[in-house]
Amino acid sequence: MYKEILIALWMFELEIIKQNPGQSVSDYAQKFKMLMQRVDITGGFGQHYIISKFVRELSPHLMTMIVGHSPQTLDAAITKAKEIETGFTIAQPI
């Protein structure tokens, strides 16, 4: 019963997870992947759902740019989001 409660809690966290203002892509991706590993034990969610969920909950300016790249894996989506985030960081005035 304890395991079922934990899984339900993790599922809820997965449903509400998003990249918060000021949160890095790395931090968001780490938490997202941890939750996915905990709730998708059998791998039944499928890559399309996982990628879509991750991308939808990125900050809006990142999300719109990632969608155009059509990443085929979660790792590809994370890598592209980090690259774009780095570009935004470099472009920020000092």
C-alpha positions as CSV (number, residue, x, y, z in Angstrom):
1,M,0.0,0.0,0.0
2,Y,2.9,2.4,0.8
3,K,4.3,1.9,-2.7
4,E,1.0,2.7,-4.3
5,I,0.7,5.9,-2.3
6,L,4.2,6.9,-3.4
7,I,3.5,6.2,-7.0
8,A,0.3,8.2,-6.8
9,L,2.2,11.1,-5.3
10,W,4.9,10.9,-8.0
11,M,2.2,10.8,-10.7
12,F,0.6,13.9,-9.2
13,E,4.0,15.6,-9.2
14,L,4.5,14.6,-12.8
15,E,1.2,16.1,-13.7
16,I,2.0,19.5,-12.2
17,I,5.7,19.7,-13.0
18,K,6.9,22.6,-15.1
19,Q,10.0,24.7,-15.5
20,N,9.6,27.5,-13.0
21,P,10.8,31.1,-13.6
22,G,14.5,31.2,-12.9
23,Q,14.8,27.4,-12.9
24,S,17.5,26.0,-15.2
25,V,16.6,23.4,-17.9
26,S,19.1,21.1,-16.1
27,D,17.2,21.3,-12.8
28,Y,13.8,20.9,-14.5
29,A,15.1,18.0,-16.6
30,Q,16.7,16.2,-13.7
31,K,13.4,16.3,-11.7
32,F,11.3,15.4,-14.7
33,K,13.5,12.4,-15.5
34,M,13.5,11.3,-11.9
35,L,9.7,11.3,-11.8
36,M,9.4,9.5,-15.1
37,Q,11.7,6.8,-13.8
38,R,9.6,6.4,-10.7
39,V,6.2,6.2,-12.4
40,D,6.9,4.7,-15.8
41,I,8.5,1.5,-14.5
42,T,7.5,-0.6,-17.5
43,G,8.2,2.1,-20.2
44,G,4.6,2.1,-21.2
45,F,4.3,5.9,-21.5
46,G,6.0,6.0,-24.9
47,Q,8.6,8.4,-26.2
48,H,6.0,10.7,-27.8
49,Y,4.2,11.3,-24.6
50,I,7.3,11.8,-22.6
51,I,8.9,14.3,-25.0
52,S,5.6,16.1,-25.4
53,K,5.1,16.4,-21.6
54,F,8.7,17.6,-21.1
55,V,8.5,20.2,-23.9
56,R,5.0,21.5,-23.0
57,E,6.1,22.4,-19.5
58,L,9.3,24.3,-20.5
59,S,9.2,28.0,-20.1
60,P,7.1,29.4,-23.0
61,H,10.0,31.0,-24.9
62,L,11.9,27.7,-24.8
63,M,8.9,25.5,-25.6
64,T,8.1,27.3,-28.8
65,M,11.7,27.0,-30.0
66,I,12.0,23.3,-29.1
67,V,8.8,22.3,-30.9
68,G,10.2,23.4,-34.2
69,H,13.2,21.0,-33.8
70,S,10.9,18.0,-33.4
71,P,13.2,16.1,-31.0
72,Q,12.9,12.3,-31.3
73,T,14.1,11.5,-27.8
74,L,13.8,13.1,-24.4
75,D,17.6,13.5,-24.3
76,A,17.5,15.3,-27.6
77,A,14.8,17.6,-26.3
78,I,16.8,18.3,-23.1
79,T,20.0,18.9,-25.1
80,K,18.3,21.4,-27.5
81,A,16.6,23.2,-24.6
82,K,20.0,23.5,-22.8
83,E,21.6,24.9,-26.0
84,I,18.8,27.5,-26.5
85,E,18.9,28.4,-22.8
86,T,22.7,28.9,-23.1
87,G,22.1,31.1,-26.1
88,F,19.6,33.3,-24.1
89,T,22.1,33.5,-21.2
90,I,24.9,34.6,-23.5
91,A,22.7,37.2,-25.2
92,Q,21.6,38.8,-21.9
93,P,23.2,42.2,-21.4
94,I,25.6,42.5,-18.5
